[in-house]
Amino acid sequence: MEDIRGFEIKFFSFGLAVIALVVGAIFLPYLSPLLMAATFAIVFEPLHRKIMSIFRIGTGLSAFLTVAGIIIIVLVPLSLFAIRVVAEGFNLYTVVADLGKGVIVSGQVAEFIHTKLPFIDFGMVMANAGAFLSRIVDWLFSNIVTVFSGLTVFFANTFIALIALYYFLKDGKRIRAGLLNLMPLSEHYKNEIAEKLVLAVNSVVRGSLVVALIQGVMATIGFFAFGIPSAAFWGALTVVAALVPVVGTMIIVLPAVVYLAIIGNFFPALGLAVWGIIIVGLIDNFTRPQILKRGVNIHPLAVLLSVLGGLKLFGPVGFILGPVAVSLLFALLEIYPHIVLGKQNHSENR
């Protein structure tokens, strides 16, 4: 009887593994949108519950209104901004490519240098600077093309993610309970893991990425206001620069200030410098503690590398999925000593 029972278990396990592999292969092309939907479901779950409470409606209608709000407030503005960034990227690439070939050697910069610094060989400076800038923009543009390539696939995945988000919000409790039941752990550890994962997602999305987006938006406003060409393009780069430890947004803002000063726009340069220091630079200090009052602490360098690696692995959605994956790893590592090594959790003793 035991031999038969053992055979049944092995047969069932083999069949389960085969079916799981087949289903995994079916779902694999849609892994990114599903992960994106799960991430947004965790972040917007409080809004979903608040809509249910305020309007006293069912979870299905509340989920629909939440998704509709995300589309109107988040996706539409981001899509329009992305289109503007791509357009400005193409224009900037063309201008710098011409500059590298020595085509553009005039304008305010030339007039200023000829007037104030007549001893400088302007032609040689422009040729060398143009070639250098051309290589930089070539690199930036090639990566931006990678990020924004495959728009058809991107929009299809966005549509799938929105549908999945609706069901994750509507049936979130049931999905969570089903996943936790599959874990061979005690109820205490199951709940602790679920809580840590939620805190991790909120930590990285609200505490790092949202702050970086806010800084990028404010930098873009400053670039527009003070006359920086391709303001949206440089604002988008400021979002990534905001994740760089220590220097942050100054990587983009400071060269913009220097550019304005070189062409003789000293008051706009001063205005952008003040805007960059007070508005853009200090947002991180004031906004992050308000958005993220508790959660998993992820080092800024880990967030930056996870963004860059996520973009390479997942495409545009990697901006969020990369940091979320790293934050989940950190959350599980916090629990590891208690579950695997048997160390006591101080919170259990209180």
C-alpha positions, 0 to 999 in steps of 0.5 A, spaced: 500 500 500 505 504 501 508 503 494 502 504 491 501 511 495 508 513 493 507 511 486 501 516 486 505 521 489 510 521 484 506 520 478 502 526 481 508 530 482 511 529 475 504 531 472 503 537 476 510 539 474 509 538 467 503 542 467 506 547 471 511 548 465 506 548 460 502 553 463 509 557 465 511 557 458 504 560 456 504 566 461 511 567 460 510 573 455 505 576 459 510 576 466 511 583 465 504 586 465 502 581 470 508 583 475 506 591 473 499 589 475 500 586 482 505 592 483 500 597 482 494 593 486 499 593 492 500 601 491 493 603 490 489 598 494 488 603 500 485 608 494 481 602 492 478 601 499 477 608 500 473 609 494 469 603 497 468 606 503 466 613 501 461 611 495 459 605 499 459 601 493 462 593 491 469 591 490 468 590 483 465 597 481 470 600 486 476 596 482 473 599 476 473 606 478 480 605 481 483 603 474 479 609 471 482 614 475 489 611 474 488 611 467 486 618 467 491 621 472 497 617 471 497 613 464 495 619 460 500 624 462 505 619 462 504 617 455 503 624 453 510 626 456 513 620 453 511 622 446 514 629 447 521 626 450 521 621 444 520 627 439 525 631 443 530 626 443 530 625 435 531 633 434 536 633 439 540 627 436 539 630 429 542 637 432 548 634 436 550 629 430 550 636 425 554 639 431 559 633 431 560 634 423 561 642 424 555 644 421 552 648 427 558 653 429 554 659 430 548 662 434 548 665 441 554 661 443 559 663 437 557 670 438 558 670 446 565 666 445 567 671 439 566 677 443 568 675 450 574 670 449 577 672 442 583 668 443 579 661 443 579 657 437 572 657 436 572 652 430 576 647 434 573 647 440 566 646 437 569 641 432 571 637 439 566 638 443 561 636 437 564 630 436 564 629 444 557 630 445 555 626 439 558 620 442 554 622 448 548 623 445 549 617 441 549 612 447 543 616 450 539 615 444 541 608 443 538 606 450 532 611 449 530 607 443 531 601 446 527 603 452 521 606 447 522 601 442 516 596 441 510 601 442 505 596 439 507 591 444 508 596 450 501 598 449 498 591 448 502 589 455 499 596 458 492 593 456 493 586 459 496 590 465 490 594 466 485 588 466 489 584 471 490 590 475 482 590 475 482 583 477 487 584 482 484 589 486 477 586 485 479 579 488 485 581 491 484 578 498 482 571 495 488 571 491 492 573 497 489 567 501 490 562 495 498 564 494 499 564 502 495 557 502 501 554 498 506 556 502 508 550 507 509 555 513 506 557 519 500 562 519 505 567 523 510 567 518 505 567 512 502 573 514 509 576 516 512 575 509 505 578 506 506 584 510 514 585 508 512 584 501 507 590 501 512 594 505 517 593 500 513 595 494 510 601 497 517 603 500 521 603 493 515 605 489 513 611 493 519 612 497 524 612 491 520 612 484 515 617 486 520 622 489 524 621 483 518 622 478 516 629 482 523 631 482 523 630 474 517 634 473 519 640 477 526 640 473 522 639 467 518 645 469 524 649 471 527 647 464 521 650 460 521 656 464 528 658 464 529 657 456 533 650 456 532 647 449 529 640 449 526 641 456 522 634 457 528 630 454 532 633 460 527 632 465 526 625 463 533 624 464 533 628 471 528 622 473 534 617 472 539 622 475 535 623 481 536 616 483 544 617 483 546 617 490 549 624 493 549 628 486 542 626 484 539 631 480 545 636 479 548 631 474 543 634 469 541 641 472 548 644 473 550 643 466 543 646 464 545 652 469 552 652 465 549 652 458 545 658 460 551 662 463 555 661 457 550 663 452 549 670 456 543 668 460 545 670 467 539 671 470 535 665 467 542 661 469 541 664 476 534 663 476 535 655 474 540 654 479 536 657 485 530 653 482 534 646 482 537 647 489 531 649 493 525 646 489 528 640 485 534 638 490 530 639 497 524 635 494 527 629 496 529 631 503 521 633 505 517 629 500 521 622 502 519 622 509 512 624 508 511 619 503 515 613 506 514 613 514 516 606 515 518 600 510 524 596 507 530 601 507 533 600 500 540 603 499 539 608 493 545 605 489 541 598 489 535 602 487 539 606 481 542 599 479 535 595 479 532 601 475 538 600 470 538 593 470 530 593 470 530 597 464 535 592 460 531 586 462 523 588 462 523 594 457 520 600 460 516 597 465 523 595 468 523 602 471 518 599 476 519 592 476 527 592 477 527 596 484 520 592 486 524 585 485 530 588 489 526 590 494 522 584 495 529 580 495 531 585 501 524 584 505 525 576 504 532 577 507 530 580 513 525 574 514 530 569 513 534 569 519 527 568 523 524 562 518 531 559 516 536 560 522 530 560 527 532 566 530 527 569 535 523 576 532 523 581 537 516 583 535 514 576 537 516 577 544 512 584 545 
